[in-house]
Amino acid sequence: HLKNIQSYNSMAAIYFGLTHSAVYRLGHTFNELNTNSRKTLTSLTNILDPLNGFGTYIQIFDSQKPPIIPFLGAHLQDISLVDETMPDNVGDMVNLVKRRVIYEKAQRILLFQTIEYNFL
């Protein structure tokens, strides 16, 4: 349901809570999941896979229209990656390309603060 209403932050919180090692090792509990629940968990695993930098989530996010509640962890990781991999300076000048990329990524997230979300 959270995916349908584009509440990705809540969806990620529940998913990462369920897959936390303290919960995930309760094998008997996960063995009792019905087929539909297993498919949902597999789908969430594919969407929220941190190993590829949340690439699938970012693609889905970029293709959606507002209102959206973004999963900030993925976006902050993306911004951190740009910050760490691009040099601060080009020669003796400030790297404006790096600053523009970070600005555009942050602006994309901030856009959703101005759009009302109808929870009903």
C-alpha atoms as one frame of an Amber mdcrd trajectory, in Angstrom:
protein
   0.000   0.000   0.000   2.817   2.436   0.830   4.309   1.952  -2.624   0.956
   2.761  -4.221   0.664   6.046  -2.320   4.365   6.739  -3.007   5.353   6.919
   0.653   8.830   5.561   0.040  10.313   6.667   3.360   7.749   4.670   5.370
   8.075   1.736   2.979  11.856   1.713   3.463  11.533   1.997   7.264   9.270
  -1.044   7.439  11.388  -3.020   4.964  14.678  -2.309   6.768  13.028  -3.108
  10.094  11.852  -6.483   8.786  15.200  -7.314   7.235  17.272  -6.183  10.215
  19.456  -9.074  11.339  17.743  -9.346  14.750  14.377  -9.867  13.036  15.469
 -11.613   9.849  17.103 -14.510  11.693  13.697 -15.490  13.087  13.489 -18.160
  10.413  10.308 -19.746  11.736   8.479 -16.449  11.443   9.547 -15.895   7.841
   8.662 -19.498   6.975   5.058 -18.697   7.921   4.735 -15.895   5.356   2.207
 -16.601   2.638   3.147 -16.475  -1.053   1.826 -12.961  -1.557   3.844 -11.625
   1.390   6.988 -13.350   0.098   6.494 -11.760  -3.324   6.047  -8.350  -1.710
   9.228  -8.793   0.334  11.149  -9.884  -2.771   9.832  -6.870  -4.685  10.910
  -4.527  -1.889  14.321  -6.202  -1.792  14.752  -5.481  -5.500  13.638  -1.859
  -5.122  15.599  -1.018  -1.969  18.829  -2.889  -2.696  21.602  -0.711  -1.243
  24.339  -2.660  -3.038  23.775  -0.797  -6.299  23.412   2.583  -4.591  19.624
   2.241  -4.466  19.680   2.508  -8.258  16.320   0.811  -8.791  14.646   3.047
  -6.219  16.191   6.179  -7.775  14.931   5.140 -11.231  11.420   4.539  -9.871
  11.516   7.803  -7.928  12.622   9.811 -10.969   9.778   8.366 -13.048   7.012
   9.195 -10.528   4.909  12.313 -10.320   4.231  14.144  -7.047   3.081  13.832
  -4.380   5.869  11.585  -3.138   7.448  11.076   0.263  11.041  10.234  -0.705
  13.311   7.751   1.058  15.933  10.239   2.204  18.583   7.618   2.951  18.997
   6.806  -0.734  19.131  10.458  -1.762  21.617  11.384   0.952  23.823   8.465
  -0.074  23.635   9.666  -3.671  24.629  13.210  -2.660  27.451  11.868  -0.459
  28.746   9.787  -3.355  28.919  12.872  -5.585  30.581  14.856  -2.800  33.228
  12.188  -2.194  33.982  11.234  -5.791  34.103  14.630  -7.499  36.962  16.988
  -6.639  36.181  20.200  -4.747  38.452  22.216  -7.000  39.439  22.114 -10.641
  42.882  23.617 -10.647  42.605  26.641  -8.380  38.900  27.175  -9.161  35.837
  25.847  -7.307  34.324  22.840  -9.095  30.990  24.350 -10.123  29.915  21.149
 -11.893  30.060  19.308  -8.566  28.096  22.068  -6.842  25.467  22.047  -9.609
  25.010  18.255  -9.414  24.578  18.398  -5.626  22.180  21.340  -5.959  20.050
  19.540  -8.561  19.830  16.398  -6.430  18.901  18.384  -3.316  16.429  20.533
  -5.245  14.636  17.412  -6.509  14.020  16.354  -2.896  13.072  19.846  -1.686
  10.447  20.105  -4.417   8.284  17.629  -2.525   8.113  19.837   0.564   6.039
  22.374  -1.357   3.450  19.901  -2.654   0.541  18.955  -0.405   0.008  15.280
   0.225  -3.613  14.177   0.554  -3.659  11.207   2.916  -7.359  10.526   2.454
